Amino acid sequence: MNLVRRTLILGLVVGTSAVFAAGLSAQGDPAVGTWKLNLAKSKYNPANLAPKSQTVTIVAAGQGQKVNVQGVDSDGKPISTQYTATADGKDYPITGNADYDTASMKRIDARTTEQTRKKAGKTVSTQKRVVAADGKTMTTTVSGTNAKGQKFENTAVYDKQ
């Protein structure tokens, strides 16, 4: 009887710890926070696609993250893109972006994620996001084709606010 009770208690402790740790992993993500695009350190190819400004806000959302991108694009039009995703490789809907309507995310390590972005089920771009070890900068490297059919390769550097 004591062995059964100990086994049950151990199972509950391990299970509860795993759920608690999973919740902390999203909250402890170094990408969580508000990030402002540093245009001087960023590189856009072609250069005419560089936004005039951009702020990315990432908050923990369950086991994943909720991302809100606001700013002004290269034509002076407002940018407003939102999505919530988990790093499980599944496609999640994105609103407010003409270039893609879903994205899947995978975690490479504690500071790095990779994203595959799709439009109508077809891959149109990939992104690698790395948060610096000191947590002060975030760099995204994105390549693909936009909704206008233009190929691009961008490296955007963001400063934590």
N, C-alpha and C positions, 0 to 999 in steps of 0.2 A: 504494500500500500504506500509506504513512504517513497519507494522508488518511482512509482507512478506519479505521485504528487510532485516530486522533485522534477521529473521529466516534463510535466505539464507547466510548472512554474518556469523552468529554464526555457521552454518553448515560447512562453508568453514574453519573457524578458528579451530573448533574441528577436522575436517578431516585432515587438514594440520598438526596440533599438533600431532595427532596420528601417521601419517606417519613419522614425524620428530623424535618422541620418539622411534618408532620401529627401525629406523636407528641408533639412539644413543645406543640402547640396545646392539647391536652387537659390536659397537665400545667401549662401556663401560664395556664389558665383562672382568673380572679380569684374565681370562685365556689368553687373547691376549698378545703376547710377545714371547720371546725366552727363552726356558727352557732347562737346561742341567741336565742329569741324575746324581744323586748323588748315586753312587754304594754303598758307605759305609752305607747309611741310608736305602737302598732298600733291599727287601727280595724276592728272587726267589725260587720257589719250583716246580720242582726240580732245585737245584742251578746251574746245568750245562747249563740251558737255559738263564742265565743272559747275556745280551749283554756286550760287552767290553766297548762300549760308545754309547751315544744316545743324540741327540739334537732335540727338538720339537719346531717348529716355528708355532705359531697360529696368523693369521691375520683376521681382520673383513672382511667379504665378504657379502655385502648386509645385510640380516637379520640373516646370519649364520656366519660360520667361515671356513677359508681355513687352513688346517693342513698339514705340511710338516715334516716328521720324517726322519732324517739322522743319520747314525752311523755305528757301526761295530757289527755284531751279535756274538754269543758265539763261532762260528766256524771261526771267522775272516773274514767273508764275509760282503760286504757293505749292509747297510740297507738304503732303499730309498722308503718311502711310502708317498702317497699324496691322499688327498680327500678334498672335499668341502661339508659341510653339514649344515643343519638348524635343530634346536631343535624342530622338528615338528613330530617326530615319523616315518617319511618316510625313506625308504632305499635309500642310496646314494652310488654310485660306489667308490671303493677304488682301487688304482693302486699300484703295487710294493710289495704286501704282499701275500705270499703263503698260509697263514693261513685263510684269509678271503677276500671276494671280494666286500662286501657291509657292510654298517653300518647305523643304525638308532640311532638318538640321541634325548633325552628328557631332558629338563631343570627341575631340582628339586627345586633349589632356585638360588639366584644370584651367588653363588660360586660353585654350584654342578651340574654336568650333569651325565646322565647314557647313556650308549651306548650298543646296541645289535649288535654283529658282526655275519655275515653269510657267508657261503661258498656254492655256488650253491643253495641258498634259504634256507639252513638249519642253524639254530643257532649253532655257535661253541664256542662263548665266550661272556661274558658280562664285561663291564667296568664301574666303578664309578670313576669320576674325581672330586676332591675337591681342590679348591684353598684356602690356609690359609687366615684368616681374615686380616693379615698384607700384603698379596699379594706377599710374598717372596718365598713361596714354593707351589708346586702343587703335590698332591699325587694321584696316580691312583691305584686302586685295580682291578685286572683282573683275571678271572677264566674261564677255558674252556678246550678245546682240540685243539692241534695244528695240522698242516697238516700231521705230522708224527704219529698222533694218541696218542700222549702223553698228559695226563691230567696235568694241571698246575694251580697254584694259586700264583700270583705275586703281590707284593706291591712295586711300583716304586715311589721314591721321587725325584722330580726335583727342582732345584734351579733356580730362575729367573735371567736372565743375563742382 
